[in-house]
Amino acid sequence: MDVELVKVSSRGQFVLPLSIRKRFGIGKGEKLMLIEKDGVITLKPVKQLKKDIEEEIYLMLRAEKGWNLIGKGKAKKMAKNEFLKELSAW
């Protein structure tokens, strides 16, 4: 995980650090998707979205449900081999 601090200008702009731009191949004019969920802001390069946006949304909703279960202490615990078996079935 890379942590960077940025400062927001009076016009609401900030500079995306060079290390992040390089890692994700983000260049001038690149579009980013901004997602806000429960006070957390996520930026995602549009070019890295899967071609089938419905699948992307489906996966995001599944992740949200999973995080909600974890937050409520209702996450399912399983052994590594059991998890990998279930994962490969997806």
N, C-alpha and C positions, 0 to 999 in steps of 0.2 A: 504494500500500500504506500502510495506517495502522498505526502501532505504538503500543501503549499498555501501560503496566505496571499490573498489578493485584496486590493482596495477598490471600492466602488466610487466612481467619479460622480460629480453633481448631475451628470446626464444619465446615470444608471449603468455606466460602462465599466468593464474591468478587463485586464489583460490576462489571457489564458497563458500560464507559464510555458516557456519554450520546451521544458522537459516533457510536459504533458502533450503539447502539440506534436513533438517529434514521436513520442510513443504511439500516438493514435493517427499519425499522418494527417494532421489537421493543418490545412493551408489557408491562405487569404481567400475570403469569400465562402469558406466552408460553412454549411448549415449544421446547427446543433439542435437537438430536441431537448427541451427543458421539461423535467417531470418533477412535480411537487407532491409529496405524500407525507402527511403527518409531520410537517415542519422540516423535512429533508428535501433538498434540491439536488437532483441528479441531471447531469448533462450527458448526452449521448450523441456521437457523430451520426448524422442521418445516413451517410454512405455505408455505415456498418450495420444498418438495420437489415433484417432478413427481407428478401424479396417478397415473401408472403407476410404482409403486415398483420393479418389475422392470427397467424401462428405466434408472432411476437407478442401481440396483445394477450393471447391465450396463456403464454408462458409467464407474462407479467402478472396476470390474475392468479395463476397457480402459486407463484412465488408470494404474492400478497396473502393468500390464504394460509400458506405455510408459515409465514412470519407471524400472522395473527395467532395460529395455534401455538407457536413457540412462545409468544408473548403471554398467552393464557396458561402456559405450563402444560399444554396438552400434546406436546410433540411426541411422536412415536419413536421409541428407542429400539435399535436393532444392531446386531453384530455386523461387522464390516462385510463379510461374505454375503450375508442376507441383503444388505443394502445394495451391494454391487449387482447381485442377481436381480433385484427389483429394478434397479436403474437400467440394466441391459434390456429389460422387457419393454421399456419405453420406446 
